[in-house]
Amino acid sequence: MGSVRKASAWLGLVDDNEDERYYDDDYSDGTEPGDAWVTDPRVKVASDVAEEKGRRIGTVTPDSFRDARAIGELFREGVPVIMNLTAMDAADAKRVVDFAAGLIFGLRGSIERVSTRVFLLTPANTEIVNGDPAGHRTDGFFNQS
């Protein structure tokens, strides 16, 4: 669209239907034979490889208590789950935390608060490594005395 046409559209003198020019009703939607994508069988999708090696972490941001089922299904499969409850009201968030507490008790997992209304649920066979610094060391790299 030229600058004069843009200015005219901005002033409301002409209709701004720039987007309509790019749509064509006679395009092919890719459903014709031979148009499908074929993935090389030697290529593994990252999520498939992660699932095979047990290196998956699920993130769930529920809107209501009805979404707690997704948390339970992931956790039952042995997937650590990051549960972000910031989008929920306080009453429903408390119910989801109670549900998660029962879930980790029943499956011998653990729950850890990451931040306000964000929790990490880990299955029984998962170790949580704390990344806090081990205090100030005097023999480290930055001590150049």
C-alpha positions in Angstrom: 0.0 0.0 0.0 1.4 3.4 -1.0 1.9 6.2 1.5 -0.9 8.3 0.0 -3.3 5.4 0.3 -2.1 4.7 3.8 -2.7 8.3 4.8 -6.1 8.3 3.1 -7.1 5.1 4.9 -5.9 6.6 8.2 -8.0 9.7 7.6 -11.0 7.5 6.8 -11.3 8.7 3.2 -10.9 5.2 1.7 -11.5 1.7 3.0 -8.5 0.0 4.4 -8.9 -3.4 2.8 -5.2 -4.2 2.3 -5.6 -7.6 3.8 -8.3 -8.6 1.4 -6.0 -8.3 -1.6 -3.8 -11.1 -0.4 -6.5 -13.7 0.0 -7.4 -15.8 -3.0 -10.3 -18.2 -3.0 -8.7 -20.5 -5.6 -5.7 -21.6 -3.5 -4.8 -25.2 -2.8 -5.2 -26.3 0.8 -2.6 -29.0 0.5 -5.0 -31.9 0.6 -4.2 -33.2 -2.9 -2.3 -36.5 -3.1 1.4 -36.2 -2.9 1.3 -32.8 -1.1 1.5 -34.2 2.4 4.7 -33.7 4.4 6.7 -36.8 4.9 9.2 -36.8 7.8 12.4 -38.6 7.3 12.2 -41.8 9.5 15.7 -41.2 10.8 14.6 -37.9 12.3 13.2 -38.1 15.8 11.0 -35.4 17.1 12.4 -33.9 20.4 9.3 -34.7 22.4 9.4 -38.4 21.3 13.1 -38.7 22.3 12.4 -37.0 25.6 9.4 -39.3 26.3 11.5 -42.4 25.6 14.3 -41.2 28.0 11.9 -40.0 30.7 13.1 -36.4 30.3 9.8 -34.5 30.2 8.4 -31.8 32.5 4.8 -30.8 32.2 3.6 -27.3 32.8 -0.1 -26.7 33.5 -1.8 -23.4 34.1 -5.4 -24.3 35.1 -8.2 -21.8 34.8 -10.5 -23.7 37.1 -10.6 -26.8 39.2 -11.9 -28.8 36.2 -8.3 -28.5 34.8 -6.8 -30.5 37.7 -7.4 -33.7 35.7 -4.5 -32.7 33.3 -2.2 -32.3 36.3 -3.2 -35.8 37.6 -2.8 -37.5 34.3 0.7 -36.1 33.7 1.8 -37.0 37.2 0.4 -40.5 37.0 2.6 -41.1 33.9 5.7 -40.2 36.0 6.1 -36.7 34.6 7.2 -33.9 36.9 4.6 -31.1 36.7 5.0 -27.4 37.2 1.6 -26.1 38.4 1.0 -22.4 37.8 -2.1 -21.3 39.7 -1.7 -17.5 39.1 -4.7 -17.4 36.8 -7.1 -18.9 39.3 -9.0 -17.3 42.2 -7.9 -18.2 45.7 -10.6 -20.7 46.5 -10.1 -22.8 43.4 -6.3 -22.5 43.7 -6.6 -24.0 47.3 -8.7 -26.8 46.0 -6.1 -27.6 43.3 -3.3 -27.6 45.9 -5.3 -30.0 48.0 -5.9 -32.2 45.0 -2.1 -32.1 44.3 -1.3 -32.9 47.9 -3.5 -36.0 47.7 -2.0 -36.9 44.4 1.6 -36.8 45.6 0.7 -38.6 48.8 -1.0 -41.5 46.9 1.9 -41.8 44.4 4.7 -41.2 46.9 5.9 -38.0 45.2 6.7 -34.6 46.6 5.5 -31.0 46.2 7.7 -27.9 46.4 6.6 -24.3 46.2 8.6 -22.5 43.5 7.1 -19.1 43.9 3.8 -17.5 44.8 1.1 -19.9 43.5 3.6 -21.9 41.5 4.4 -25.5 42.6 6.6 -28.3 41.4 5.2 -31.8 41.7 7.8 -34.5 41.4 7.3 -38.3 41.2 8.9 -40.7 43.6 11.8 -41.5 41.3 12.8 -37.9 40.7 15.5 -36.0 42.6 15.3 -32.3 43.1 18.7 -30.6 43.0 18.9 -27.3 44.8 20.7 -24.6 42.8 21.5 -22.3 45.7 25.1 -21.2 46.1 27.0 -23.0 48.8 28.1 -19.9 50.5 30.9 -17.6 49.6 34.1 -19.5 48.9 37.5 -17.9 49.3 39.3 -20.3 47.0 37.1 -19.7 43.9 37.8 -18.3 40.5 37.0 -14.7 41.4 39.3 -14.6 44.4 42.5 -13.4 42.6 44.5 -12.3 45.6 
